[in-house]
Amino acid sequence: MTDDERARIEAACTRLQQRYGTLADRQDPKFRDLFTADATITLPEYPPFTGIETIMQGQSQWRTAGILMRHVSTNFTIEVQDEEHAEGICYLMVFYGGEQPPDAREVVPTTPISLGEFHDRFVKTPDGWRFKSRTLHRIFRGTQPA
């Protein structure tokens, strides 16, 4: 594998990490396009979300509840395994504003900021690079929402 190929893989996987929070926060249907059909998201307080339909169902429940959150990701690190597999870590801060109307602005967070690390596995598919799995490891946790 050339350095250019490795750099392209790293950029594609970093882009997935960056888009995750923005698409999730906006409940954008393109969120689906970040994952393989059999992907898994594991969060400490929930059973794993396995399969794209289960992942999108979780998104729908969040949208229906009117929960306002913002995900801020940083410290993107990608390790390319081969031409079709990579792993990565990024830091995740979550701001939680509770249930809000769709047009809410300048909301005071209802819990302190949480900070964790997403440990990611990526695979190359015919449609490009996708998450195979995301596992959140919390480092600092805000208090539980009321």
N, C-alpha and C positions, 0 to 999 in steps of 0.2 A: 504494500500500500504506500502511495506517495504521500508526502507532506501535504500537498494540495487536497488529496482525497480525504485525509484525516481531518484537515481544517474544515472541509465542507460538511463532513459528518458532525463534527463538534458544533458548527454553526446551526445545522438543522435541529439538533437535539436541544441546544440552548434556546432556540426559537420556540420549541414546544414548551419548555419550562416557563418562558416569558409569557406566552399566550394563555397558558392555563388560567391564571388568576383573572386576567382581563375578561376572557370569555365566560368564566364561571360567574364573576361578579355581575356581568351584564345579562346573564342567562341567555347568551347567544347560542343559537342552534349549531354554530360551527364548532362548539365545544366537543361535539361528537367526533369531529374529524381529527382530534388529537390522539385517539386511541385505536388499538387493534380491537377487533370484534370480541376477543376473549380477555381483554385487559382487566386488571384488578387495581382498585384504589383501596388502601388500608389506612384507616384513621383510628387512633387509639380508643375512642369511645364508641365505635360502631363495629358491627360485623363487617367483613370485607364486602365491598361493592364489586362483584365479579360479573363481567360481561357488559357490553356497551349499553344494552337496554336497562340493566340495573343501575348503571352509572347515570344514565339520563333520567331514570325514574327518581333517583335521589335529587338531581338538579330540579326536576319538576316540583317535588315536595318542598324544596327550599323556596322556590319562586312562589308557590301557592301560599306559603306561610308569611310571605312579605318580609323575610329576614334580609336586613341590610348588612353586608360584609364587604370588606375590601381586603384582598390578598396582595401583599407586597413581597416579591421574590428578589433575591440577590445572591451573590457569591456562587455563580453558576460554574460548575466543574464537571467536565465530561471526560470519561475515559473510554476510548474506542477499543473494543475487543477485536473486531474484524470488520469486514465490509458490510455485514448485516446486523451487527450487535454492538451496543454501547451501554455504558452505565453512567450514572451521574448523581450528583448531589446539588441541591440548592437550598438556601435558607428561606424560610417563609415566616413573615409576620402577618398576623390576622387582626384586623380591627373589626369589632362586632358592634353593630348599632341596634340590634334587636328588631322587632317588627316595626315596619315603617310604611307609610304610603309610598306608592311608586315614584312620586315626584319629590321625595324628601331631600333636603339639602342642609348642609352644615349641622349634622346630627352629632350630639355628644355620645361617644362610645359608652355602651352600657356595661362593658367589662374591660379590664386592662388588656393590653396587647399580649398576644401569645406569640411565642417564637419557637420554631422547630426546624427540622431538616427533612426535606423530601429526599428519599433514596429512590432513584429511578432506574428502570431497565427500559431500553429502547430497542426496537427492531425495525429493519427496513422492510417495507411492504411494497407491493406494486404501485401504491399511491404515495409513496415517500415514507419518511421516518415517522414512527408513532410510538406512543407510550405502550409498553407491554405491562408495566406495573409502576405504581407510585405507592410508597409506604412512608407515612409521616411519623417521625420520631420527635416528640415534643421535648424541648429543652426548658423553656419557661412557659408556664400556663397562667392565663388570666383566670379569674374566678369563674365559676359556672354561671351561665345566664340564669336569670330568675324564671 
